[in-house]
Amino acid sequence: MEPFLVFPDPPPALLAQTLDLAGHAWQAVTNAAVATQAEPREGWSGAIIVADEDPEGAFALCRTLRKRDAVLEPLLLLVSGAQLAELEGREDLFDDFCLSPFHPRELEARLRHLFFRAGRGTSVEILEYGDLVLNLETYQAALSGAPLDLTYMEYELLKFFATNPGKVFTREQLLSRVWGYEYYGGARTVDVHVRRLRAKLGEEHASLIHTVRSVGYRFGQSRFTAGP
């Protein structure tokens, strides 16, 4: 899929992180002229226009994009609560809007809905458990929109936990299912990785990984949801 057009350049850090985590390619532009010059041969896959910092520039870009021969869609507008009144009479300039500051899961849900409505879809597979989001293609993880700096095996262990919430696994089962072989470090390796994961999840979310005395570990309580 071709990249998203994103305005402004540079975009808000949270927007860039959210798009990267979801596996979307994107390119930021400063104005309509740059958008036209940088447009891929197959066209943009959509546009995300942030209007809360430079509303005049944002709406001007929206108008330019809507006047093209090939209408660019989906076009998602990010606005502050104070700007809602400014949207009246401008409904033709965007397909949907999202209030800023936004929650990453809401933004991604709105993008999925817009793609579905336009008869398009994304192939990126996402795992979600509460505020935890894992991108299975890029090996990225985020918690409440903040990226987690995980090693490969920390990511693999967290992914296994997130796909099996509420189930109890012994250390030996985790070694077999996650590491996939008779690891030299033995069961202690699992304890070390769990301790590191809890530290990176932070005090508020460390309890996602429960210790089941004399047995092993359990992650969360209920089933995860999978993205498209």
Secondary structure in CASP SS format (residue, H / E / C, confidence):
PFRMAT SS
TARGET T0000
AUTHOR 0000-0000-0000
METHOD secondary structure of the structure
MODEL  1
M C 1.00
E C 1.00
P C 1.00
F E 1.00
L E 1.00
V E 1.00
F E 1.00
P C 1.00
D C 1.00
P C 1.00
P C 1.00
P C 1.00
A H 1.00
L H 1.00
L H 1.00
A H 1.00
Q H 1.00
T H 1.00
L H 1.00
D H 1.00
L H 1.00
A C 1.00
G C 1.00
H C 1.00
A C 1.00
W E 1.00
Q E 1.00
A E 1.00
V C 1.00
T C 1.00
N C 1.00
A H 1.00
A H 1.00
V H 1.00
A H 1.00
T H 1.00
Q H 1.00
A H 1.00
E C 1.00
P C 1.00
R C 1.00
E C 1.00
G C 1.00
W C 1.00
S C 1.00
G E 1.00
A E 1.00
I E 1.00
I E 1.00
V E 1.00
A C 1.00
D C 1.00
E C 1.00
D C 1.00
P H 1.00
E H 1.00
G H 1.00
A H 1.00
F H 1.00
A H 1.00
L H 1.00
C H 1.00
R H 1.00
T H 1.00
L H 1.00
R H 1.00
K C 1.00
R C 1.00
D C 1.00
A C 1.00
V C 1.00
L C 1.00
E C 1.00
P C 1.00
L E 1.00
L E 1.00
L E 1.00
L E 1.00
V E 1.00
S C 1.00
G H 1.00
A H 1.00
Q H 1.00
L H 1.00
A H 1.00
E H 1.00
L H 1.00
E C 1.00
G C 1.00
R C 1.00
E H 1.00
D H 1.00
L H 1.00
F C 1.00
D C 1.00
D E 1.00
F E 1.00
C E 1.00
L E 1.00
S C 1.00
P C 1.00
F C 1.00
H C 1.00
P H 1.00
R H 1.00
E H 1.00
L H 1.00
E H 1.00
A H 1.00
R H 1.00
L H 1.00
R H 1.00
H H 1.00
L H 1.00
F H 1.00
F H 1.00
R H 1.00
A C 1.00
G C 1.00
R C 1.00
G C 1.00
T C 1.00
S C 1.00
V C 1.00
E C 1.00
I E 1.00
L E 1.00
E E 1.00
Y E 1.00
G C 1.00
D C 1.00
L E 1.00
V E 1.00
L E 1.00
N E 1.00
L C 1.00
E C 1.00
T C 1.00
Y C 1.00
Q E 1.00
A E 1.00
A E 1.00
L E 1.00
S C 1.00
G C 1.00
A E 1.00
P E 1.00
L C 1.00
D C 1.00
L C 1.00
T C 1.00
Y H 1.00
M H 1.00
E H 1.00
Y H 1.00
E H 1.00
L H 1.00
L H 1.00
K H 1.00
F H 1.00
F H 1.00
A H 1.00
T H 1.00
N C 1.00
P C 1.00
G C 1.00
K C 1.00
V E 1.00
F E 1.00
T E 1.00
R H 1.00
E H 1.00
Q H 1.00
L H 1.00
L H 1.00
S H 1.00
R H 1.00
V H 1.00
W H 1.00
G C 1.00
Y C 1.00
E C 1.00
Y C 1.00
Y C 1.00
G C 1.00
G C 1.00
A H 1.00
R H 1.00
T H 1.00
V H 1.00
D H 1.00
V H 1.00
H H 1.00
V H 1.00
R H 1.00
R H 1.00
L H 1.00
R H 1.00
A H 1.00
K H 1.00
L H 1.00
G C 1.00
E C 1.00
E C 1.00
H C 1.00
A H 1.00
S H 1.00
L H 1.00
I E 1.00
H E 1.00
T E 1.00
V E 1.00
R C 1.00
S C 1.00
V C 1.00
G E 1.00
Y E 1.00
R E 1.00
F E 1.00
G C 1.00
Q C 1.00
S C 1.00
R C 1.00
F C 1.00
T E 1.00
A E 1.00
G C 1.00
P C 1.00
END
